[in-house]
């Protein structure tokens, strides 16, 4: 069953999620791909149509619990099981705390933390019922260190790391749990930055960015391990990032 897993990916319309979805479809898996921009998902389905697996686009807003429940239920109804969930959807509108962009703090908490929790809430009962499953969270090196302008973003990623680690500790051995923590990766993530100083700093920072395929490789590696091997965390940085 190694290469025909049913894998759900949140935030599959760009960047890391798109690369993960494309790689898993190329490896022969059935990928249920969720995001709000369904035109992007449809284009990805078209681009990967000749690959051995399949890509199934679903409109998904991870901040809406009912939406996340429906995302998981639809996949389960269609395929009869769910082998893995990749909780990848995230936003990063960076700013210093004293800029008081409180609405952006709220949005980061909603997507990066609540969205992850809703994904666990939807997947865990299925995993428990089928006595198998693999939950993969895309956290960040921001789950391990805090940089100026990234206090709230890092706070959400520390939370994502802690919640995922808690899930791992609490889960039966039949349920595997992996955190993938990327360094700087080329994607649309910085487009959500509205604070001019944070945007300028990020522009410089991103000069070393690696391609999202590097993170897709890490996810693929974790999924491909035999059932008694749980890759707990993979940190992938650009070689030039210290
Ligand atoms: P992108 O901006 O390219 O992709 C983000 C994805 O999240 C998009 O597919 C977007 O889809 C989706 N998304 C955002 N909000 C929602 C929502 N409410 N509901 C559903 N989907 C949503 O960024 P990346 O690929 O870089 O980011 C992916 C993950 O990787 C994030 O969790 C990010 O924090 C993490 N990460 C990224 C790093 C980097 O340097 N790029 C480094 C470390 C971690 P849509 O807008 O269509 O809904």
Boltz pocket constraint, residues with backbone or C-beta under 6 A from the ligand:
constraints:
  - pocket:
      binder: B
      contacts: [[A, 10], [A, 11], [A, 12], [A, 13], [A, 14], [A, 15], [A, 16], [A, 17], [A, 34], [A, 35], [A, 36], [A, 37], [A, 38], [A, 40], [A, 60], [A, 61], [A, 62], [A, 63], [A, 87], [A, 88], [A, 89], [A, 90], [A, 91], [A, 92], [A, 111], [A, 138], [A, 139], [A, 140], [A, 141], [A, 142], [A, 181], [A, 182], [A, 183], [A, 184], [A, 185], [A, 186], [A, 187], [A, 188], [A, 189], [A, 190]]
      max_distance: 6.0
